[in-house]
Amino acid sequence: MLKEILQNAVQNNELKKNTPVELLTHMIISQLYGMMTCWCMSDGEFEPLDWTDKFCKIQIKNILNEYLM
């Protein structure tokens, strides 16, 4: 699903043609899986929704910035 979103962004000229869609997909999914792992290991003290929001606001910008049109 994420890969298709990124591919659509490239096709719609929202991301540059040289955007490494496969790599970015794996990087972002790995981060999200890491957050799920932290949640599982924290006995529920880690709040995935809060951290996902922070991740999207800070890290996603940094990951995609180079490829934005």
N, C-alpha and C positions, 0 to 999 in steps of 0.2 A: 504494500500500500504506500509506504513512504517513498519507495523508488518511483512509483508511478506519479506521485505528487511532484517530485523533483524533475522527472522527465517532462511532465506537463509544463512546469515552470520554464524549462529550457525551450520547449516548443512555443510557448507564449511570450518569449523574449523577456521573461522576468529574471531569468538567470542566463549567463553567458553560455555560448555553445560549447566552450571547453570545460564546463563544469563536470567534475568527476563524480557523476551521479552514483555509481556503484560504491566508490570509496566513501562518499558522504553518507550514503545510506547505512553502510556498516558502522561508521563512526557514531552516528546519532543513535542507532539501535543499540550499540554496545553501551553507550552512556545510560540509556533507559534501562537496559537489563542490569547494569551495575546498580542503579538506584533500587531496582526491585530486590536485588541481592542484599543491599544494605537494609532494606525494610525487613526482609526475612530474618536477618541476623540480629536485628535490634529489638526483637520482641515487641514490635509495634511502636517503638519510640521514634523511629525515623518516619517522617510524614512524606510519602512519595508525591502527593499533589503539590505540596509547598515547594519541594525541591525541583519538581518538573517545571513548575512555573518559573522559578529562578533560573533554571537551565535554559529555558526558552528565551527569557528576557536577556540573559547575558551571553551564554555560550553559543547559542544558535546564530546570533548576530555575528560573532567572531568567526564562526565556521563558514558562514555564507557570504560575508562581506566582500570577499575578493571576487565573487562570482555574480554579484548583483548588477543588474543593468541600470 
